[in-house]
Amino acid sequence: MKKQKWKTAAEAMAEFEKDPAFVERRRQREDDRRRAEQADARAEAPVVEELQKAGVPVRSVWDLVNTTNTYTQSLPILLDHLKRPYPDAVREGFARAMAVPAAKFAWSALVVLYRQEFGPRTKDGLAVAIANIADDETIDELTLIRQFSLAHERRVN
């Protein structure tokens, strides 16, 4: 039996690059991604402007996600905008930026928003925020929220 010669990733990619349909699909995906990013940037412009006026130097709310810098002064602004009708991807960024202990003041509002949310990305972001600000005082409610979510998922699926 003849041993099969495997292609390297570079060899496979070189073959794909010769296929005009592959190249066109990749170009289209990149164009779509770029347009979506531009639309999100336009949509989040009001909150970015408000954050900059408050002394938070960001180009996008996503700049706050996973930063080591503190941005406590931006949390009330983010919460206010999280309640507004932005695209799902933009609101997800607001919610994930609220996933810091200093956002504990917003616990009740975040729980209400989570329970009412239909956008999957925003709902995930809110879940991250709630989980990250939960403490001994709110752990029982967090458990109930999780049980509610699981029961809801079972009904929907």
Buried (B, 14 or more C-beta within 10 A) or exposed (E): EEEEEEEEEEEEEEEEEEEEEEEEEEEEEEEEEEEEEEEBEEBBEEBBEBBEEEEBEBEBBBBBBEEEEEBEEBBEBBBEBBEEEBBBBBBBBBBBBBBBEBBBEBBEBBBEBBEEBEBEBBBBBBBBBBEBBBEEEBEEBBEEBEEEBEEEEEEEE
